[in-house]
Amino acid sequence: MKSGSGIDSLPESWTLTSLKDITRTIRDGTHNPPARIEKGYPLLSARNVKEGHIDWSEDYSYISEDDFLELNKANPIEDQDILLTIVGTIGRASVNRESTPFTVQRSVAIIKTFIEHIDPYYLQHLFNGPKFQKLLEQNSKGTAQKGVYLTPLKNLQIPLAPLPEQHRIVARIEELFSRLDAG
């Protein structure tokens, strides 16, 4: 068993690792949003990222195709990227499964994992769990509107199961959620 960083104990095959060691990149959305227009490409914020899904019913802005392409070139959001709210309402995570192209403001981190070693849904569930929420709270800064900066986020220590076990954990959580939804 291993211990540390608020984690009581881990199974022997698990490791405690930093987010930066299991991700290709962790970036946030645009800090200087382009001009809003009436119709175009969606520019989402933290209010649109819920636990496990993107909420299109919440208000969001539109930006032009040129602005979208410029932002997307520097910081594309791809299928299976994890979106994590880091400003305002901190700590809601969702794996991107959207076919509609969109970009995000700085209140959302875009986390790109090493897919061959990490199940993004494992991280989504871990991020939405109480221990990670506590880590985010401990690492948030600010007075009027709290936020988690990217460097502390990258350095957060998380428990990492071997990939087959990640898949089993995700399957079990999703089975339990399905039972709850069925009523």
C-alpha positions in Angstrom: 0.0 0.0 0.0 1.1 3.5 -0.8 0.0 6.7 0.9 0.4 10.4 0.7 -1.2 13.6 -0.6 -4.5 13.1 1.1 -4.8 9.6 -0.3 -5.2 7.1 2.6 -3.9 4.0 0.8 -3.7 2.7 -2.7 -3.8 -0.9 -4.0 -0.4 -2.2 -4.8 -0.8 -2.0 -8.6 -1.8 1.7 -8.4 0.4 4.7 -8.4 0.2 8.2 -7.2 1.1 10.5 -10.1 0.8 14.1 -11.1 -1.6 15.2 -13.9 1.3 16.5 -15.9 2.8 13.0 -16.0 -0.2 11.4 -17.6 -1.3 14.2 -20.0 -0.1 15.5 -23.3 -1.3 19.0 -22.5 -3.3 20.9 -20.0 -4.4 24.3 -21.2 -7.2 26.7 -20.6 -9.4 28.4 -23.1 -9.0 31.9 -24.5 -8.2 34.8 -22.1 -9.1 37.3 -24.7 -12.4 36.2 -26.3 -13.0 37.6 -29.8 -15.9 39.8 -30.7 -19.3 38.1 -30.2 -21.6 37.7 -33.2 -25.2 36.7 -33.6 -24.5 33.3 -35.2 -21.3 31.3 -35.7 -19.1 29.0 -33.7 -20.0 28.4 -30.0 -17.7 29.9 -27.3 -18.6 28.0 -24.1 -17.7 28.9 -20.5 -17.7 27.0 -17.2 -21.5 27.2 -17.0 -21.8 25.0 -20.0 -19.6 22.2 -18.6 -21.5 19.9 -16.2 -20.5 16.7 -14.5 -20.3 14.3 -17.5 -21.8 16.4 -20.3 -21.9 19.7 -22.1 -25.0 21.7 -21.3 -26.2 23.5 -24.5 -29.2 24.9 -22.7 -27.0 27.4 -20.8 -26.3 30.7 -22.5 -23.2 30.9 -24.6 -21.7 33.3 -27.2 -20.9 32.8 -30.8 -17.7 33.9 -32.6 -16.8 34.1 -36.3 -15.3 31.3 -38.3 -12.0 33.1 -38.7 -11.7 33.7 -34.9 -12.7 30.1 -34.2 -10.1 28.7 -36.7 -7.4 30.9 -35.1 -8.3 29.7 -31.5 -8.7 26.1 -32.6 -5.3 26.1 -34.4 -3.6 27.0 -31.1 -5.8 25.0 -28.7 -8.1 22.5 -30.5 -10.8 20.6 -28.5 -11.0 17.1 -29.8 -13.0 14.0 -29.1 -12.1 12.4 -25.7 -10.5 15.6 -24.3 -11.5 16.3 -20.8 -13.0 19.6 -20.0 -12.6 20.8 -16.4 -14.0 24.0 -15.0 -11.3 26.0 -13.2 -12.7 29.5 -12.6 -15.9 30.4 -10.8 -17.7 27.0 -10.4 -14.6 24.9 -10.0 -14.3 21.2 -10.6 -17.0 20.0 -13.0 -15.5 17.6 -15.5 -16.8 16.1 -18.8 -15.2 14.1 -21.5 -15.9 15.8 -24.9 -18.1 13.7 -27.1 -19.6 16.6 -29.1 -19.7 16.6 -32.9 -20.4 20.3 -32.9 -17.1 22.2 -33.1 -16.7 24.7 -30.2 -14.1 26.5 -28.2 -13.9 27.6 -24.6 -13.1 30.6 -22.4 -10.4 30.6 -19.8 -12.8 29.3 -17.2 -12.4 25.8 -18.7 -9.2 23.6 -18.9 -8.7 21.3 -21.8 -6.9 18.2 -20.7 -5.5 15.9 -23.4 -4.5 12.5 -22.0 -2.3 9.7 -23.4 -5.3 7.7 -24.6 -3.3 4.5 -24.9 -2.6 4.6 -21.1 -5.5 6.6 -19.6 -9.2 6.1 -19.9 -10.5 9.7 -20.0 -13.8 8.6 -18.4 -11.7 7.3 -15.4 -10.3 10.8 -15.0 -13.8 12.4 -15.5 -15.2 10.4 -12.6 -12.1 10.9 -10.5 -12.3 14.7 -11.1 -16.0 14.8 -10.2 -15.3 12.8 -7.0 -15.0 14.4 -3.5 -11.2 13.9 -2.9 -10.3 15.6 -6.2 -12.8 18.4 -5.4 -11.1 18.9 -2.1 -7.7 19.1 -3.8 -9.1 21.8 -6.2 -10.6 23.7 -3.4 -7.2 23.7 -1.5 -5.5 24.9 -4.7 -7.9 27.7 -5.7 -6.9 31.3 -5.4 -8.8 34.6 -5.5 -11.3 36.6 -3.6 -14.2 37.7 -5.8 -14.0 34.7 -8.2 -11.8 31.8 -7.2 -9.8 29.9 -9.8 -7.2 27.2 -10.1 -4.1 28.1 -12.0 -2.7 25.7 -14.6 0.7 25.0 -12.9 -0.9 23.9 -9.5 -3.5 21.9 -11.5 -0.7 20.1 -13.5 1.0 19.2 -10.2 -2.0 17.7 -8.4 -1.4 14.1 -7.4 -4.0 11.6 -8.3 -4.4 7.9 -7.8 -3.9 6.0 -11.1 -5.1 2.5 -11.6 -3.7 0.2 -14.3 -5.6 0.7 -17.6 -7.6 -2.5 -17.4 -8.7 -1.6 -13.9 -9.6 1.9 -15.1 -11.9 0.4 -17.6 -13.5 -1.8 -15.0 -14.0 1.1 -12.6 -15.6 3.2 -15.4 -17.9 0.3 -16.4 -19.0 -0.2 -12.8 -19.7 3.5 -12.2 -21.7 3.8 -15.4 -23.6 0.7 -14.5 -24.5 2.2 -11.1 -25.5 5.5 -12.8 -27.7 3.6 -15.2 -29.5 1.9 -12.4 -30.1 5.2 -10.6 -31.4 6.7 -13.8 -33.8 3.7 -14.3 -35.1 4.4 -11.0 
